[in-house]
Amino acid sequence: MDLRTKASLTVVAALALSLPIWARTNSAQLVIDHPVTIGAQQLEPGSYNLKATDGENQISIVRADNGKTVASVPCEWVQLAQKPRETEVVFSADRVVEVDFAGKTKGVAFQ
């Protein structure tokens, strides 16, 4: 191999290894005073952080008080009509149905 080919392969390998760095984690705070369901997971009253990484079809639910992950719930990314100004957790009765992240054109929805 000549020097140019080796340099090109090195650049391609470096870019491939840095792909996870480009994935961004979106988060939303959820504070509830009664039991709530996200997907199949029931949450007790308390403070939680919902974390979704771009390109992944799961959202992590983390207790805000101790940082422990309570669950990972399947989700799907949905296109929003417009970018919300603030992050919003959307409810239907006592069920979280969607999380829309501030300034993003996509949010996550739950079955």
Helices and strands as residue ranges (DSSP letters): H 3-17, H 19-22, E 25-32, E 36-38, E 41-43, E 46-53, E 58-63, E 69-74, E 76-79, E 88-92, E 95-100, E 106-109
